[in-house]
Amino acid sequence: MQPTMLGGLNFALHGAGWVEGGPTMGYEKFVLDADQAGMARAFARGVDLSENGQAIDAIIENGPGQHFLGAAHTLANFESAFYRSQVADNNSYEQWLAEGERDAARRANEVWNRTLAEYEPPPIDEAVDEELQAWVEERKSSFEDSNV
């Protein structure tokens, strides 16, 4: 699938977090953009037309006036059936107020701070790391300082 087919999904390939057309980025915006890309990815998968995806058994099991919350199908599929945003709040307005009125930007701030705090660098051979660090320093020193 071409990224442009979803009208803007292309940002996920190179522009998540971009602010003001790219000269800077924002961590909160990165989290929000990644969340939007996740939603677009779920949308792009299309409709599940399998027997499980259509939940025909659950529809038959639950007659008129009944709900699906306790149905075996719902219990088996709830965790994976929908895109679950890291930053959206699906609580009632009253619960949102009681929990501090945290908007998406504040929740995104919490996500990136938690992500950085929990980050564990992947293992790397010390000699390889030293070689890479030396290469980075060599490359950086070969460029004129743009902040002068």
Secondary structure, DSSP 8 states (H G I E B T S, - for coil): --GGGGSSTTHHHHTTTEETTTTEE-HHHHHHHHHHHHHHHHHHT----SHHHHTHHHHHHS-TT--STTSHHHHHHHHHHS---SS---S-HHHHHHTT---HHHHHHHHHHHHHHH-------HHHHHHHHHHHHHHHHHS--TT-
